[in-house]
Amino acid sequence: MAKKKELLTTVDFAIQGIQKKKGKQIVKLDLRKTSNSVTNYFVICQGNSKPQMNKNLHR
């Protein structure tokens, strides 16, 4: 069970980083119940400029 808690913390930490870099319309997709998924969560966001999105991508 500690692993689930750790994973949620990691996803939430990533979302907090996106929010700090002014990412907009942040969506967290929970793919844990999807068969053949290569990840448990997928985060999507929008930015206002290419440099802003590059900051979010590489953090």
C-alpha positions in Angstrom: 0.0 0.0 0.0 2.9 2.4 0.5 3.7 2.2 -3.2 0.2 3.5 -4.1 0.6 6.4 -1.7 4.1 7.1 -3.1 2.8 7.1 -6.6 0.0 9.6 -5.8 2.5 11.8 -4.1 4.7 11.8 -7.2 1.8 12.6 -9.5 0.6 15.4 -7.2 4.2 16.7 -7.0 4.3 16.9 -10.8 1.0 18.8 -10.9 2.2 21.2 -8.3 5.3 21.9 -10.4 3.1 22.6 -13.5 1.0 25.0 -11.4 4.1 26.9 -10.3 5.2 27.3 -13.9 1.7 28.7 -14.8 0.4 25.6 -16.6 -3.3 25.8 -17.3 -6.2 23.3 -17.6 -4.3 20.5 -15.9 -5.9 17.1 -16.2 -4.7 13.9 -14.4 -5.9 10.7 -16.1 -6.0 7.6 -13.9 -5.2 4.7 -16.1 -4.7 2.1 -13.4 -7.9 0.2 -14.4 -7.0 0.3 -18.2 -5.7 -3.0 -19.5 -2.3 -2.9 -21.2 -1.5 0.6 -20.0 2.2 1.4 -19.9 1.6 3.9 -17.0 -0.7 4.4 -14.1 -1.3 8.2 -14.6 -1.0 10.6 -17.5 -0.9 14.4 -16.9 -2.0 16.8 -19.6 -1.8 20.6 -19.4 -1.9 23.8 -21.5 0.5 26.7 -21.6 0.5 30.2 -23.1 3.8 30.0 -24.9 6.3 27.5 -26.3 9.0 28.5 -23.7 6.5 28.1 -20.9 5.6 24.6 -22.1 9.3 23.6 -22.5 9.7 24.6 -18.8 6.8 22.3 -17.8 8.0 19.5 -20.1 11.6 19.4 -18.7 10.8 19.7 -15.0 
